[in-house]
Amino acid sequence: MHVVLAYSGGLDTSTAIPWLKEVKQAEKVTAVLVNVGQNEDLEAASSRAYALGADSVHIVDKIQAMVQDGIAPMLKAGAVYEGSYLLGTAIARPFIADALVEIALQVGAQAICHGATGKGNDYLRFEQRIRHQAPGLAIIAPWREWDLKDRDSALAMLSKTGVDLPTKSFAYSVDANLWHTSYEGGPLEDLTHPVPDEIGSRMLSPGIAHIHIGFKDGLPCSLNGQSMALSEIIQQLNQELATTGYGWEDLVETRTNGLKSRGIYYTPAGTLLYAARTALAQVWFPKPTLDYLDQQSNIYGKMVYEGAWDHPMRAAMDAAIDQIFAGTEGEIHMVIKGAQMLIQKRTCNPSLFDTAMSGFGHMDVWDDSFSDALVFLQRMKYHSKPYPVLLGVLT
């Protein structure tokens, strides 16, 4: 059997290589490292995979695919999970799965192996995408089969290979890509434990950044007056916000299986781009459109979180949201100080903001007699008394 392994260079997938060889009797193991902007030494990880027994290693770049086909529609939809999680881990998984399928078909493998555990969400994200793209490939999930129970037992098995992992003494499980970095596990599993100093000191960074972002058709198109691709904007914002404390979240989320999980999420560019998109949408659109976008952001976010990337409803939402944002343009000026963001200026086309109509001056442009009728209509909408009582309002 030839197995393609989703290899991250970390503990679980490093342990999986000798396990596939020794326990599953795999004739060949092809390790696949997927570049999603995690800023890690993939060549060093490749050498480590060979040292652990991989027969071949492929490094596949999926940054642009993730940004153009994943982050862009997700950002336009304003997708969030449980009100605050910007889906940094979840959005990368379909594109990692795509790389696995591409290599598996290229090398003629019979199975794909991943290192996700049943406690998390990633096995849903990987396996739904793999089965959609290549239903004939078998899927191997070691955590459902091997007798390893925890990190220590995995380290014990790996120690037999003589290969040293640079992350084995690190207290957290870290996931990173262009969009975010997350920290889970270790001391963070105790809700009474404060954010560790090595993370907390960065969350309290007092730096200042002045940012101008241009939008067209609902997506960022320029940064500080320069036209850029979305991937460049994200990368540049991450760099400019690095000295501030902006973009951190210490949150507890509900996994798909119902378990609660605490994580520290760092999404500087994403947090700012979401805030900018929302601030401009408030000017572009009337109330019913904003209500629709609010509803869709939660539905879209749940689908991304649960791995339902290929559901036709997501494509339908993309089409509707594209239509809503078509023709919109705007620019927003912001200053970020520490963890706070202040809007300095918004210019929008179209703009539903009318100073004469909504301002405290120019009272002659608004007929206050309209108010009686609106009060009556609102009472009709939210009434809790018989209609005859309500009908007496205007008499």
N, C-alpha and C positions, 0 to 999 in steps of 0.2 A: 504494500500500500504506500502510495506517495501522498504525503500530508503537507499542506501549506499552513504555516503557523503565523498568526498575527503577533509579531514580535515587537515588544516595546523596549526591550533592554532591561526591564525591571525584574523583580523577584519571581512573580508567577510564571511569566512566559519563559524566563530563563530556566526555571525548573521543568517546564513542559518539554524542552528539547530532549534531555536524557530520558524523561518519562516516556515520551513517544517512541524513542528507540528501544528502550529496555522492556517496557510493559506492553505497549501497543504493537511492538514488533514492526514499526514502520520501516520500510526499506529505504525511503528517502524522506528527509524533512527539509522543506524549503522555507526559510524564515523571510518574512516580508516586513520591512520597516517602512512606515508611511509617514512622509513629511507633511505635517499639517501646521507647520510654523512653531513647533515646540522648542526651538532654539537649543537643541541638544546635539551632541556629537554623534551623528548617526554612523559615521565611519567606525568610531570606536565600538559602538553597539554591534555593528556588523562583524567586527573582529571577534567580539565576545561570543556571538552566535556560532561562528565557526569553531571557536575553542570548546564550546559546549556540545558540539557534534552535528551542527547543521551541515547538510550537504551543499547547499547553495543559499545565497542571501540576495534579495532584491530590495533596493531602495526606490520607492515610488513617491513622486511629488504630487500631492493633491491639494496644495494651498489654493491655487486659483479656482479649482473646481469647488472646493468648500466655500470660498468667498462668493463666487458668482452664482452658484446654484443652491447654496445653503444659507449663508449669512445674509446675502442681499435680500431674498424674499422674506426671510425671518425678520430682518430689521424693518423692512417696509410694512410688514404686518404688525410690528410692535409686539411680537410674540414673547410672552413671559410665562413662567410656571409658578403658581402659588404667589403671584403678585410681585416677586422680586428676583427670581432666578432667571438669568439671561441665557441659560441653556448652552453654556460654553462646551461642556463635555458632550452633551447629547447631539449637537449639530455636527460634530466631527465624525461621529460613528458611521453614518451611511457612506461617507466617502472613504473611510478606512476599509469598510466592507467591500466597496467597489474595487479597491486595489487588490484585495485578497482574491476576489472572483477573477479579475483580469489575469493575475499571475497563475492562479489554479488552472484556468482554461489554457493558458499559454504553455505551461509545463506538463499538462496532462495529469494533474493530480486528481485523486479520488475523494479527498476530504479536506476540509478547512478546520483548523483548531484555533480556539481563542481562550484567553485566560480569565474571562469574567466569571464571577461567583454568582450563585443563586440569590444572594442577599441584595445584590445591586440591581441596576437597570440595564447595564451594557449588553448582557446576553440577549435581551429582547431586541435591542437596537441592531446588534450584529446579525442575529439569526433571522430576523424578519427581512432585512435587506438581502442577505445571502440567499434565502429561499425564494425571494422575488426575482433576483437576478440569475440564479443558477439552481433551480430546484433539484437537479440531479446530483448535486454534490452532497456528500455526507458531512455532518458537523460533529466535531469532537469537542466536548467541554470537560476538561480534566477535573474541575472541581466537583463534577457530578460522579466521578469515577474513582479518583485516587483516594488513598486513606490519609492524606495529609489534612490536618484539621486547622492549622493556623500558620502564621508567619514563621514561627520558630521551627516547626516541623519542615517547612519548605526550605528554610536556611540549612537545616541539618542534611536534607537530601542533596542540596546544591553543594555543600561543603565536600562531598565525596568526589566531585568533579575537579576540585582544585582551582576552579575559576572564581576570582574575587569580583563581587559586585560593588560598584562605587556607592550605591544607594542603600546597602544593607544595614548601615548604622543610622540612617535617617529615620526620624521618629514618625514621619507622616507618609501617607500615600499621596503622591502628587500627580496631577494630570495637567498638561499644558498644551496649548496650541496658540495660533495667532490671536484668537478671540479672548482667551482667558487662561488663568492658572487657578487650580483648586487644590486645597489642602484638606485631607480627611484622615481619620484614624488617630492612633496614638493618644496623646493627652486631650485631643479635641472630642474624644468619645465621652468625656465627662463634662456634663453641662455646667457643673460648678467650677470647672477649670477655666481661668481667664485665657484670653488669646496669648499664646507664648510670646515672649519679648522679641524673638527674631522675626516674627510676623507683625506684632503690635507696633513696633517702632516704625515700620514702614507705613502702617495705617495712620499714624499720627504725623507724618511728614508735613511740614508747614509750607512747602514750596508754592509758588504762584505761576500760573500759566494764562496767557491771553490767546484765545482761540477764536477764529472765524471759520465757519463751515457753510459752504454753499450746497443747496439741494436742488435737484431737478427730477421730476417725475417720482418723487418720494424717496430718492436715494442720494447720499452724499456724492458730490461731484467735484468739490474743490476744498482746499484747506489753506487758510490764510492767504487767499487770493490766487492760489495756484491750482490749475486743473490737475486732478490726480485720479487714478484708478482707486476703487474702493479698498483694495488690498494695501495700497500705498498709504491711503488715509489712515487706515487702522494701525499700520506699523508706525507711522509718524506720530499719531496721537499717543500711542503707548509710550513712545520715547519722551514726548513733551510732558506727559502727565506723571512720569516716573518719580519726579522730585516732589510731587504733591501726595496727599493722602486720599486722592479721589479714586473711586471705583471699587472699594472694598465692601464686602458683605459677610457678616457672620450670621448664618441662617440655619434653620432646621427645616428640612424638606420632607415631604411624604413620598417615599419611593412607591413604585407601581404596585409592589406587593403589600403595601401598607406600613412597612417599617419606617420609623423616623430616623433621619440621618443628619448629623451636623457637619457643616463644611464651611471653610473660609474661602470665599470666591473673590478673585481679583480680575476685574473686567474693566480697565480704565477707558479704553476707546469705546467699547460697547456701551458702557453706562452713559457716556457723554453723547454718543450718537443717538441713543434711544431718547434721551432728554431733549436733544435738539429737534428730532423728528416730531416728538409730541408737542413741543412749544410752537412749531410752525403749523402743525395740523390744527391747533386751536384757532389759528387765524384763517387758514384755508377753507375750513369746512363748517357747514351748519350742524346743529345739534343732532339730528337723526344720523348723519354720517359718522359723527364722533361716537355716538352710542353703538353703532354697528362695529366700528373699528375696535372699541373696547371689548365687545363681546368676542369678536374674532381673535383678538390677541390672546385671550385665555384658551379658546378652543385650539388655536394653532399651536400655542405653547404646550398644551397637554399632548397633542399628537406628536410633536417633536420629542418631548420628554419620554413618551412611552414607546418610541420607535416606530410609529405609524407613518413613516416618511412617504411610503408609496401609496397611501390611501388616496383614492380619487378625490375625496373631499378636500384634501390639501391643494390639489391642482385647481379645483374649482374656486377655493378661497384666493389663491394666487391671482387667478384671472379677474375676480371681482375687485381685489385690492389694486391690481395694476390699473384697472379702469378708473377707480376712484382717484388715484394719484396722477393720472395722465394729465399733462399740461401744467402741473404745479411747479413753481419755482420759488426759491427763497434763500435768504442768507441770515445767519444768526451769529451775533458776536457775544462771546461769553468770557468771563474771567473766573478762573478756578484758584481758590486759595485754600490750601489744606484739603479738607474733604468736602468743602462747600463750592457750589457753582452758582454764579449770579449771571443772569441774562442782561446784557448791556443794550442790545439793539436787535430788532427783527424787521426784515423787509420781506414782503410776501406778495406773490402774484399767482392767483387772485387773492384778494384780501376782503374779508367780510367785516373787518374792523372799521367802523365809521365814527370818527371822533365827534362829528356834529350830532349824530343820532344818540350815541351812548354817553357822551361827556356831560359834565354838570352845567356847562353853558348851553347856549342855543336852545332854550326851552321852547321857543316858538316852532321848532321843527317836529315836536311831538305833542299830540293831542292827548292830554291826561284823561279825557273822557273814555278813552280806550280801556283804561284800567278797570272800570266797573264791569265791563263785559268780560274781561279776562278773569277777574275774581269769580264771577258767576260760573264761567266755563270750568275753572279749576275746581270749584265746589261740586259741580256736576260730575267731574271726573273722579274725585276722591270722596264723594258724599257718603255719609252714614245715616242720613235721615230721609224720610219720605220726600218724594219730588215736590208735593204741594208746598212743603215748608221752604224748600230751596227756591221755588218759583216766586216766593214773596220777597226775594232779595232786592229786586229792582223796582218794587212798587212802594 
